[in-house]
Amino acid sequence: MLQQIFARPIAHRGHHDVANGIAENAKSAFVSAIANRYSIECDLQLTGDNQAIVFHDEKLDRLTPHSGHVADISMGQATRIPLKESIEGDHIMSFAQLLEFVNGRVPLIVELKTQGTRNKKLAEAVHATAKDYLGILCFKSFDPDLIRHLHRLKDKWPKGIVVERETPPGQTAWIGFRLRHLLHFPLSRPDFVSCDVDSLDLPAVRAFRASGRKVMSWTIDTPARWEKAMAEADQIVFEDVNPRTGRARSKENPAL
């Protein structure tokens, strides 16, 4: 399945284009990705009733007309909330709605956002929702604890770890060191790495790829980043560029 996951460029948070009213992680962004035959990368957060929704931020404020934390609302409430950058009237989708909509048409690369003490709940929610999905799917996360929980559930999907050079906000220098050097590898056992393009030269990432394992790189949004990723990674997670040429998104044809 990894070969299929890495077979085509991956649209970051869907093939979104805020300037043209296509919000990130919105159904319209997924429609555009499928139309262009790109794989889809998206994010999952956990609601207060322990359900997975397609949303990047912990708080609603940036992406919706509402305010507050995702963890304080139910899935039913979340899926009634519109995405404020969308001209198509998109609303937040549940993970189940996403799987039903994509229905195997393109691969899905699903990032699980860290939930702290609720990591196990998110792992259980996505495992239960995706266990009978018939398409191509994988999970990834910055948080090795989430990947470890999926292993404990004997989840069948490929699992990856997200890597960057910088220490995550709010974390200690030791945790940052552990993450960028993949010191959690014996527990997380990732099938692939998803690496910040500016961190592809990290020794652990280079060693991982040299061992024959796959590395995807994010976020490819300039021609220079495209060139670097094409030379040092196996696939790109892109936005604002034509993923096949590295050129900036065409103003004449913003669908590219």
N, C-alpha and C positions, 0 to 999 in steps of 0.2 A: 504493500500500500504506500510506502514512503516514496517509491518511484513515481506514483501517480500524484502524490502531494507536491512533489518538486518538479512536475512536468511543465508547468506553465506559470507565468507571472501572477503574483498575488496582490489583489487590490486591497489597500490598507483601509480598514473600516468600511469595506465596500468601495465601489468606484464612485466615491463622493466628490462633489464639486460645489462647495458652499456658494461660490459666486454665481452659480446658475441654479441655486435652489435645491441642490441634492445634498441633504444632510448626511453626516457620518453615521454609520451603523443604522441607516434607514432602509426601509424596503426599496425605495427608489434607487438607492446606491447599489443594492444587491441586484435589482433588475438590470442596471447598466453593466455590472460586472458579468452577469450571465450572458447578456447580449453580445458582449465583447469576448466571451469565452475566457475570462480571467477567473482564477481561483479567488475565493473570498476570505479575507481575514476579518474577524470581528471580536468583540469583547463581551464578557459576561460578568454581571454583578448579581448579588444575592439580595432578594427582597426580605422584608420582615417576616414573611410567612415561608421562608426557605425555598423560594422558587428562583430559577435562573432567568434573567432578562438580558436582552442585547443592549448593553449600555456601557460606556467607558468609565465615566466618573463616579465617585462615591456620592456626590451631591447632584441634585437636579438642576442647579442654577445656571450653569453655562449653556446647556443644550436644550432646555425647555423653558416655558414661561413660568414654571413652578420653582419653588425653593425647598430646601430640606434634603435629608439624606435618603438614599434608596433603601437603606436598611430599616427605615421607619414607615414604609408603605407596603401594601400587599401587591402581589402580581396583578390582581384585578384592577387596582388603582393605577399601577404603572402603565398598563397597556391602554389606558384611556388618556394618557398624557401625550400631547402633540410634541413633535420636535420643531423647535422654533425656526430653524433654517430651511425647512422643507416647504416648497411651493406645491407639493403633491398632497399635502395634508397627512404626511406620515406620522404615525404614533410609535412609541416604544413597543418593540416586539418581545414576546417571550421566546425563550430558546426553543420551545416546542413549535411555536409558530414559524420560526426561522427554518427549522428542519423540514416542516411540512411544505413550506414555500419553495425551498431550494430543491428538495426531492431528488438529490443525486445528480443534478445537472452540471454542477461544477464542484471541485473539492472545497471543503470548509476547513480553515485553520482558525481555531477558536481559542482565544486567550482568556484564561481564568484570572480575574483580578483578585489579589489577596484580600482575605476576609478576616485575618487575625484568628481569633478564637473560634470563628465560624467556618474555617477552611473545610473541615470535615463535612459540614452541611452543604457547601457548594459542590464538593466532589460527589456527594451522594445524589444531589439534585441532577447534575449533568449526566452522571452514570445512568440513573434511572430513565432520564429522558431520551438518551441516545442509544440505549442498549440494543434496540431493534431497528435502528436506522440502516438503510441499505446503500447509502451513498459513501463517498470518500470523505473521511473526517479525521482530524487529529486535534489534540489539546496541547496547549503550551501555557507556561506561566513564569513570571519572575520568581515566584515563591516555590522553592523545592518541596515545601511541606504539602502543597496542593497536589503535586505530582506523586508524592509518596502516598497520599490518601487514595489516589486513583489506582496505584499499584495494589494497595491492600484490598480494594474492591474487585481486583482481578479484571479491571476494565480492559476491553479488547482493543481500544484505539491507540495508535502511536502517540507518544507523549514527548514533548520537547521542553527545554528550559530556555528562558529568555535571558540574555547576557548583555551587560553594558559595563563600561569602565567605572562610571561614577557609583558611589555608594547611594543606595536609595534614600530618599528623604526620611528622616526620623530613625535611621538605622545606625548602628555603631560602625566604626572603622573595621572592626573584626568581621562583622557580618558582610560588609562590602568586599573585603578581601576573600572571604569564603565563597561568595557568589561569583566574583569575576575569575577566580581560579578553579571553579567547579569542584571545590572540596567536598561538596555534598553528593558527588557522583555515586558512591556506593549505595546510597539510600534512594536517590531520585532516579538513577539509571535511565537518563534521557535517551530517546531514540534519535533525536536531532537537536541542534542548537539554533536559536533565532537570535542573531547578534546585531546590535547597533553597528551601523556601517563604519563609524569612527572607532570602533573597538575590535575590528576584525584582526588586528595585529596582536591581541592578547595571547600570550603563550598557550593558555589552556584551550582557547578556541582553535588556534593553529594546530595544536596537537590532536584535538578532536577530529578536525577535518583530515589531517595527515593519516589518521588511523582508518580512513575510508568511510567515516560517518558524514552525514549531510549537515550543511550549514545554510540557513537562509538569512538574509540581511535586511534591515529596516533602518529608517524609512527613506526610501530612495526617491528624492524629490528634486534633484538637480542633475544636470548632465555629469558633473564631476563625481557625485556619489554613485551614479549609475556605472561609470567606468570602473570605479574602485570595487564595487560589489560584483560586477561581471568578472573581474580578475580574481577575486578572493573568496567568493561564495558560490553556492550551487543554485540559488534562486533568490529573487528579490521580492520584497514587500514594498509596493510603490504607491505614490500619489503625485499628481501634478507633473508627471512626465509620461511620454509614450514609452511603455516598458520594453518595447522591442527595438527602439532606436536610441533611447536616452534623451531625446529632445524634449524641451519644455512642452507642456500641454498646449495644443494649437488653439489660438483664439478663434480661428475660423471654424475649427471642428473640435470643440471642447470634449466631445465624447471619446477622443483618442487618449 
